[in-house]
Amino acid sequence: MKVIYSFMIGLILFNLYACTKQQIEEPLTENAKLEITYLDENNNPTEKRTDNILMKLKDDENGFIMVSRKTGENEYTDYLIDNINNSTISMYYTNKSNFPHKIVVIQSNESGETSMVGYTSKYREDTKDFDIIWEMLNGSTTEYETFKNISVTNLFNHAKTSGVDENTDYQIMTLKVSVRIADAINKYVENNDSPLIRGFWSKFCNFWKKVFKPIARVVTIIVAVFVPPVAAIITTVVKVADAIINTIDNAINKTEEAVKVSSGPKKLYILKNNNGDYKNASNQYTNTESIYLKSLGATTNIIFKVMEAPIGEFRGYASVSNENIIKATDYYNLMEEGKCYLLDSNNRFIYFSSLNKDLNVKVERRVNKMGYTVFIDIELEDNILVNDRAIRNFRLILQQDEN
């Protein structure tokens, strides 16, 4: 028998999520069952344990399935597939992380295919939210949209699944996270949509609704089912129609194509040292952080680490707390590879139309006497994640500590 697991829930749901703005005509089925089976390399159900699983609601006719596949040495990809409306929401997980670093949304119809690739920040446990930079290729032009502070709670609520190995349990966990993230994005769109908004934001909202609206009801059920298991594992046969198998193949291929044409994540880390530990918060400068150089000749480093994609419109300015002081370099040297930056009439010390490699700026205190506070302001385009946050302006404050 194929390995199948059902989780039971005794909760009757009466409402769709706000994005549908519709009333459910009848209560959702009580005791909804979630079925899981392994898939072989051709996406056919198999009795043998594999690195690919399919999850669906028992007897569901909405055509919505969830698939998790091992797509690389340290990578798993989840596919939330609407078999009837030809749309897919895919999420990429690496190194056994519990949060995706990339999201791909695809919708196909008679007029063609639309896809968007989103690169995520990390999930912030303290505020229970995250950011996404969306990218859409429109002819020869790439358009971007930023989602900030997408709220989602109970994201990692997962009880270990008995009877499966660690890898399968991990895949079940990521599918739960993926569905909750899709639901959170939908709520974000609904809460921020307005007929007065135009441009890419309006385009994205309309696109997202086409993808999510047909599956809203079944997602509501699945989110509710995703509670710690209350029923024993049972064995039943999950039938997967040929049409669904073909849909899985198409979803995988189209997702890969969308990723290939994307520019990659525009991520920048502003670091205190270049030891490679760029994701460690203690090695990252925080926005408006004060840097104290206590004596003549004291130095510090500001390292700008560029990830996969070049950073566009990267600009840095130095200014002082007293507007009568013109030159920040009266108090500090700002150097790269031993060469001092010369400030122009706007106190601009760094300017690159595109920063395509790491930059190491050495800051040195020039004088013994106490001076004024110097601000280093970094201005970026609105489509960049800085230290895992979607922010456009970043400030560092140079101070000469009296102590």
Salt bridges, closest charged atoms under 4 A:
GLU35 OE1 - LYS56 NZ 3.65
GLU35 OE2 - LYS58 NZ 3.64
ASP51 OD1 - ARG49 NH1 3.38
GLU113 OE1 - LYS254 NZ 3.59
GLU125 OE1 - LYS128 NZ 3.11
ASP129 OD1 - ARG124 NE 2.93
ASP131 OD1 - ARG124 NH2 2.84
GLU143 OE1 - LYS203 NZ 2.96
ASP165 OD2 - ARG49 NE 2.39
ASP169 OD1 - HIS158 NE2 3.10
ASP183 OD2 - LYS187 NZ 3.52
GLU190 OE2 - LYS21 NZ 3.16
ASP193 OD2 - LYS209 NZ 2.38
GLU289 OE2 - LYS272 NZ 3.31
ASP344 OD2 - ARG348 NE 3.06
ASP358 OD2 - LYS305 NZ 3.56
ASP377 OD1 - ARG395 NE 2.70
GLU379 OE1 - ARG315 NH2 3.80
